[in-house]
Amino acid sequence: IVSAQDTAVELGSPARASVNCLLWSKDQDLVQDDHFFLIGPDLPESFGQELDYAQLILAALHPGPELNLFRMESLQFLPGIIPGVMARMIPGRLWLRVSKDALSHGINFSLLAKAIRRAAQAQAPELVAMESIFITAGKEAVERFSGLASEAKILSGRHRKISLGLSGGYECLELNCDHCEEKQVCDTIREVRVIRRKSR
């Protein structure tokens, strides 16, 4: 547990934008193994700050009878992976606290990516390659990925209201869009789909 007094950097807190998802494929060529990308300031540059945060984990998997996607998805919540880094999962967001001690010992996003990769390999022998993307460049940069994260949750069957129908379209349990807290998610997904159609 990292208390507020011991926190050096806070990422994706309830007062900030937060996006996270695991995206997987059978195609190893889509994933650069053991690479990470950072858009925005790294942890050592962010002491004392509370930042908007997106964490996207890309995985190439060799599907087999033992493949457990829910176990793979749980790795993005960093369960005890690095001392001094605490993850709190609130519906729809990943909230990280990095302790002053962890920061003084050199924690950064490169080490975080390597730790997630090692933990994934230990728990999932089906993992062929893993790549991490971290975004701390502000609310607008983080929220650009909210539609992608929502679609990933729908396709994995983990969205609370929206699911993939037999026809291949999205189906929603809510009957009144005007009073639904997921309206922004649906609007974002529609925008993403329009952009994709135009780019084809």
N, C-alpha and C positions, 0 to 999 in steps of 0.2 A: 504494500500500500504506500502510495506517495501522497503525503498530506499537502495542503495548500501552502504551508510554510516552507516545506522542503522542495516545492516545485520551482524548477528553473525555466521551463518552457511548457506552455499548455497549447495543445493542438486540437481543434475541432470541438471546443467546449460548447455547451448549449447556447452561448451568446455569439457563436461563430458559425460559419458555413462548414459543413462536414459531408464528405462523400467517400464511400469505400465500396470496393467490390473485388471479387475474384473472377477473372475471365479465363476460360480454359479451352484448349483445342487439342485435337489429335495431331495436328500439323506442327511438327517441331520447327519448321522453317519460319513460322510466325513469331517465335520467341527467341530472343538472344539470351542464352543461358548465362546466369550469374552477372547480368548487367542491371544497372539501375539508372534512372533519370530523375533529376531534381529540377523542378521549376519553382524558383523562389529561394529565399534564404535557407541555409543549412542550420542545424541546431546550435552549433557554437556561436553563430552570429545573432541568435535570437534570444539571448539570455534576458529574462524578465518579461518576455512578451507572451501574448495570447494570440495565436494565429489561426486563420481559416486553414482547413486541411483536407486534402484528398489523398487517398492511398489506393492505388490500383495494382493488383497482383495479377500478372499474366503467367499462365502455366501451360506447358505442353505435357499432356498425359498419355500414357500408353494404357488404354482401357483394358481392364481385366476383371475377373469375377470378384476380386477383393476391393475394387475401387469404391471409395466412400467419399462422395463429393461434399457431404456435410462436414466430414472431418477436415477435408482440405479447406473448406470455407472458414472453418473455425480458426485456422492458423493466422488469418489476417487480423485477428483480435489479440495476437501476441500473448497467449496464455503462458506467463512465466518464462518467456524466451530470454529477456535481458533484465538483469537486476537493475532496479532504478527506473524502469519504464513501465508505467501502469496504464492498461487499457480499460476503459469503461465502455460497455456497449449499451447504448440507449436506443430504442427503436429508431432505425433510420440513420444512425450516426455512430461514428467511431471517435471517441474522446480519449486522447493520450495526455499523460503527464510525464514529463522527463524530470528526474530529480537533479538537484544541484550536484550531488555526489557523482551521478552517472555522467553529467556534463563535464565535471572536473577530470573524469577518467577518460575523456575523449570520445564519448558517444556522438555519432553523426549518422546521417541517412545511409551512407555506404555500409557502416557496420550493422545498421538495422536491417538492410536488405540481405546481407550475408547471413544474419541470424535467422531471418524468416526462411531463407533458402535451406539452411542446415536443418531446421526444425521440420520443414516440409519433407525433406529427403528421408529423415529418420522415421516419420510417421507414414509416409506414402511411397512405397517402392515403385509405384506406377509413374512417379514424377520423372520426366525426361529433361525438362528445362524450366527455369523460372526467371522472370524479369519483373522488376518493381518500378513503379512510377510514383513519386511523391510530389505534391503540389502545395506550396505554402505562399504563393504569389498574390494572395488576396481573394476576396469573395467572388469576384467575377470569374477569375481563372478556375477556382474550385467548382463553381456551379455550372461551368460548361460541361462537366462530366456527369451531372446529375441524371440526365436522360439515359446515358449509357449504363450507369449503375442501376437505375430502375428497370431497364430492359433485362439486365443480367439477373436481377431478383425474380422477375416474371418468368424468364426462361428456366430458372432453376426451381421454380415452384415455391419461392420463399416470400413472395409479395403478399401482403395481408388481404388485398381486395381484388387485384388484377391477376388474371391467369391467361395462359395460352389456350385458345379454343381449338377444337378439332379441325376447324377450317384454316388454322394458321393465323387467325386474327386474335386480337386481345379482347378478353371479356372481363367485364367489371361487375361486382356484386352490388355496387351502389346504384340506386335508382334516380337520385337527385344530385346532379353534378354541382349545382350552385351551393350546396351545403356540405360538400365532401372535402375533407382535409387532403385528399390525394389529387385534387383538381390540377394543381401545378405540375404534378408528376405526369398526368395524362397529357396536359398541354405540351410539356417538354418532349414527350415521346412522339406526339403528332408532328412537332416541328422537326425532330430528328428524321422521322420517316419521309417527310416532304423533301428535306435536303438530300437524303439518300436517293430518292426517285429522280430528282433533278440531276444528280451527278452520274446517273447510269446512262 
